[in-house]
Amino acid sequence: LDLNRLKKVQEHFVGATKSDTAVDHGRRSTVLCLYAVRFLNRKLLTYIASATDKNNRETDDDATTKTSSKQSIHAPPSPLELQKGTIIAISHFCKPHVGAPWPFEHPKETSVLDRHELTTMFSSKNWHVMRDEIVRDGDHGRNLIQFIARKAS
């Protein structure tokens, strides 16, 4: 799955969640957990943070317009739909405080999170931040963020 192609990501989630009919049959629903370790794709994280609640969507099949395959390649993907309770957990290189330098050669500073980047990205979009902590990695003493958020609505 090419995580840089948000349309493919969206199609993957739609296929994965359509098969979850546990709620319909009175069984426990599945909790979706997205887990990323030392992987940074800001476009993908922003897309996930902006996800809507799949259980509260309004559908209007008549409002759906057909587009050619050429148009759909360049069109932005539909909003991602994730159920309430979905968890995202991220462990990635992060600056220890606002304005801090990044004194390490690897990874490059452009691939390092700013201190409150994830909290800002997720807390303003119906996610409850459960953990936002800076720790040091065991091999080179670089700062890592341990971040967990749960979809509230």
C-alpha positions in Angstrom: 0.0 0.0 0.0 1.6 3.3 -1.1 0.9 5.6 1.9 1.6 8.7 -0.2 -1.5 8.0 -2.3 -4.3 9.0 0.0 -6.9 7.7 -2.4 -5.5 4.2 -2.0 -5.4 4.6 1.8 -9.0 5.7 1.8 -10.0 2.7 -0.4 -8.1 0.4 1.9 -10.0 1.7 5.0 -13.3 1.5 3.3 -12.7 -2.2 2.3 -11.4 -3.0 5.8 -14.3 -1.4 7.7 -17.1 -2.6 5.5 -16.5 -6.1 6.6 -16.9 -5.1 10.3 -20.5 -5.9 11.0 -20.0 -6.9 14.6 -22.2 -4.0 15.8 -25.0 -5.1 13.6 -25.0 -8.6 15.1 -24.8 -7.6 18.8 -21.1 -8.6 19.2 -18.3 -6.3 20.3 -17.2 -3.9 17.7 -13.7 -3.9 16.3 -11.3 -1.2 17.5 -9.1 0.1 14.8 -5.5 0.9 15.9 -3.1 2.8 13.6 0.5 2.4 14.8 3.5 4.2 13.3 7.1 3.8 14.6 9.8 6.2 13.2 7.6 6.8 10.2 6.6 10.4 9.2 4.2 11.2 6.5 2.6 14.6 7.4 0.1 14.4 4.5 -1.1 11.0 5.7 -1.3 12.1 9.4 -3.3 15.2 8.5 -5.7 13.0 6.5 -6.2 10.7 9.4 -6.6 13.5 11.9 -9.3 15.0 9.6 -11.3 11.7 9.5 -15.0 11.9 10.0 -17.1 9.5 12.2 -18.3 6.7 9.9 -21.3 6.1 12.2 -22.6 9.7 11.9 -22.3 10.2 8.2 -25.1 11.4 6.1 -25.4 9.6 2.8 -27.0 11.0 -0.3 -26.6 8.6 -3.2 -28.3 11.1 -5.5 -25.7 13.7 -4.8 -22.9 11.5 -6.0 -21.6 12.6 -9.3 -19.7 10.3 -11.7 -16.3 11.4 -12.8 -14.1 10.1 -15.5 -11.1 7.9 -14.4 -8.8 10.7 -15.6 -10.5 13.2 -13.2 -10.6 10.8 -10.3 -6.8 10.3 -10.5 -6.3 14.0 -9.7 -9.2 14.5 -7.4 -8.5 14.6 -3.7 -9.7 11.4 -1.9 -13.0 11.3 -0.1 -12.8 12.1 3.6 -11.6 9.2 5.6 -14.3 7.7 7.8 -13.1 6.1 11.1 -15.3 4.9 13.9 -15.4 6.5 17.3 -12.8 4.8 19.5 -10.2 4.4 16.7 -6.7 4.8 18.2 -3.6 6.2 16.7 -0.2 5.6 18.3 2.9 7.3 17.0 6.6 7.0 18.1 8.8 9.3 16.1 11.7 11.7 16.3 10.6 15.0 17.9 12.1 18.2 19.2 12.1 18.3 23.0 10.5 21.8 23.2 9.2 24.6 20.9 12.1 26.2 19.1 14.6 23.5 20.0 17.4 22.8 17.5 17.9 19.2 16.1 21.6 18.5 16.6 21.6 15.1 15.0 22.6 14.2 11.4 19.9 11.4 11.2 17.1 11.9 10.6 17.2 15.3 8.9 15.5 18.1 10.7 12.7 18.2 8.0 11.8 14.7 9.1 11.5 15.6 12.7 8.3 16.6 14.4 8.0 20.0 16.1 7.2 19.6 19.8 3.4 20.1 19.7 2.8 19.3 16.0 0.8 16.1 16.7 -1.2 17.5 19.5 -2.2 20.5 17.4 -3.0 18.3 14.4 -5.2 15.8 16.3 -6.7 17.7 19.3 -8.5 20.2 17.1 -10.2 17.5 15.0 -12.4 15.5 17.5 -9.5 13.3 18.8 -8.8 13.0 22.5 -5.0 13.1 23.2 -4.2 10.3 25.7 -0.4 10.5 25.7 2.0 13.2 24.5 5.4 12.5 26.1 9.0 12.9 25.0 11.5 10.1 25.7 15.1 9.4 24.5 15.9 6.5 22.2 18.3 3.9 23.5 20.8 4.0 20.7 21.8 7.7 20.1 19.9 9.7 22.8 17.6 11.3 20.2 14.2 12.6 21.4 11.1 10.6 20.5 7.5 11.5 21.0 5.2 8.8 22.4 1.8 10.0 21.2 -1.6 8.3 21.5 -5.0 9.7 20.6 -8.5 8.2 20.4 -11.2 9.3 18.1 -13.9 11.0 20.2 -16.4 11.6 17.5 
